[in-house]
């Protein structure tokens, strides 16, 4: 009987130690009832765990992935995120006018991969590049904000006990980066340079598009001004200008935006209304002739290819 009492006392002390190590007194005072119930499940999972340990800091759980890398869950920060999001949801729900609440169904869990530092790589001054170890966050979200955050933390402990089966890609990447932080920094630098170059090219494309639009607008304004000038000429002035400055009609070439072509087209359309129609017909016939030639070449190539295959 006494032995059982001793075990009960030891279990109670261990329970209290884990409870206080996971949740600080300040956070415990603000903990909602569902989180308090979930804390019981988390502490029970930690007591029976053979993989997870407390630490390295207050409110954290650490589990070794292998001899080099650990996965750390910051329980306190995860709970604070969940509580703040639920409070934000209640504020939006009480706002007048029926404003919709922001997306709070997926809630972030504070998880990161960690590799303790040793001699490791050195910088140019001979100092360790990662004196406190390499820590890489992993973007992981819980299912819903309505689920207590400590339930998700307990699921993390059970997942660690199972050997981290089927990890999300974000955790796999964080583990890989923690194993080789120098390569990760190089890859991150390359990614930053690539994004910067992509933004530069996008900005250049936008500037080019804007310049093309401005040039097109200028041509349209010049064409309208030239049309107004031509329309203001009398017949004698129109004939005289056309005789001195007339250009041969070249089909669609007259529409490339040059003022001389626009002037010629306008004068010709006033003096000879059928001239523009003839020019367009001539240009259309030239295009159709070119299309027919390309079509004949295509069919000839097809026939030759078939003949080669038959041989």
Secondary structure by P-SEA (a helix, b strand, c coil): caaaaaaaaaaaaaaaaaaaacccaaaaaaccaaaaaaaaaaaaaaaacccccccccccbbbbbccccbbbbbaaaaaaaaaaaaaaaaaaaaacccccccccccccccccbbbbbbccccccccccccccccbbbbbbcccccccccaaaaaaaaaaaaaaccccccaaaaaaaaaaacaaaaaaaaaaaaaaaaaaaaaaaaaaaaaaaaaaaaaaaaaaaaaaaaaaaaccaaaaaaaaaaccccccccccccccaaaaaaaaaaaaaccaaaaaaaaaaaaaaaaaaaaaaaaaaaaaaaaaaaaac
